[in-house]
């Protein structure tokens, strides 16, 4: 069985900011993971990736926020979307932008 694309989307949030989501179902868990998905959810602001949730062979599930990497407890694709959306909202709440 090959990897199968589950979801791919790019959504513009505001001037200079978008999220990109790519999720694959994989036949076997990646090294360091226990589930059958390969994913990358990213928040890009002014051309820089300021947040990313991903799983990487050997590293397992984790997230990068403003240059810091921490573990992420993957609980399914639905929870992944909810968790990422909450983190994106929190990032914008903590990094309010002024266009003045």
C-alpha positions in Angstrom: 0.0 0.0 0.0 1.3 3.5 -0.9 0.8 6.7 1.1 -2.6 8.2 0.4 -3.3 11.9 0.5 -6.0 12.6 3.1 -6.0 16.4 3.1 -4.2 19.3 1.4 -5.2 22.9 1.8 -3.9 26.4 2.0 -6.0 29.1 3.6 -5.3 32.8 3.6 -5.9 34.3 7.1 -5.0 37.9 6.7 -2.6 40.1 4.8 0.7 38.2 4.7 -0.5 35.2 6.7 -1.7 31.7 5.7 -1.9 28.2 7.0 -1.0 25.2 4.9 -2.1 21.7 5.8 -0.9 18.4 4.3 -1.9 15.0 5.8 -1.1 11.6 4.3 -2.2 8.1 5.5 0.9 5.9 5.5 1.0 2.1 5.4 3.2 1.9 8.5 3.9 4.4 11.3 7.0 6.5 10.8 9.9 5.7 13.1 9.1 7.4 16.4 5.3 7.4 15.9 2.6 5.0 16.7 -0.1 6.1 14.1 -0.5 5.7 10.4 -0.3 9.4 9.4 2.4 11.7 8.0 1.4 15.4 8.5 2.6 19.0 8.3 0.4 21.9 9.4 2.2 25.3 9.1 1.4 28.9 9.9 3.4 31.3 7.6 3.5 35.0 8.4 5.3 37.5 6.2 7.1 34.7 4.4 8.4 33.0 7.6 7.1 29.7 9.1 6.3 30.8 12.7 4.5 27.6 13.7 4.5 24.0 12.4 3.1 20.7 13.7 4.7 17.7 12.1 5.9 14.2 12.5 9.3 13.4 11.3 10.9 9.9 11.0 13.0 9.5 14.2 11.6 12.5 15.9 7.9 11.5 16.2 5.1 14.0 16.7 6.2 17.5 17.6 5.6 21.2 17.1 7.7 24.2 16.4 6.5 27.6 17.7 8.6 30.7 17.2 11.8 28.7 16.9 11.1 26.3 19.9 10.5 22.6 19.3 8.3 20.6 21.8 6.7 17.3 21.8 3.1 17.0 20.6 0.7 14.3 21.8 -1.1 13.1 18.6 -4.6 11.9 19.4 -6.0 11.7 15.8 -6.5 13.9 12.8 -9.6 15.7 14.2 -7.8 16.6 17.4 -4.8 17.6 15.4 -6.9 20.2 13.5 -8.5 21.5 16.8 -5.1 21.7 18.5 -3.5 23.5 15.6 -6.3 26.0 15.2 -6.1 26.8 18.9 -2.4 27.4 18.7 -2.8 29.6 15.6 -5.4 31.7 17.4 -3.1 31.9 20.5 -0.2 32.9 18.3 -2.2 35.8 16.7 -3.6 36.8 20.1 -0.1 37.1 21.5 1.4 38.7 18.4 -1.2 41.3 17.6 -0.2 43.2 14.4 -0.8 46.9 13.9 -0.9 48.3 10.4 -0.5 51.9 11.6 
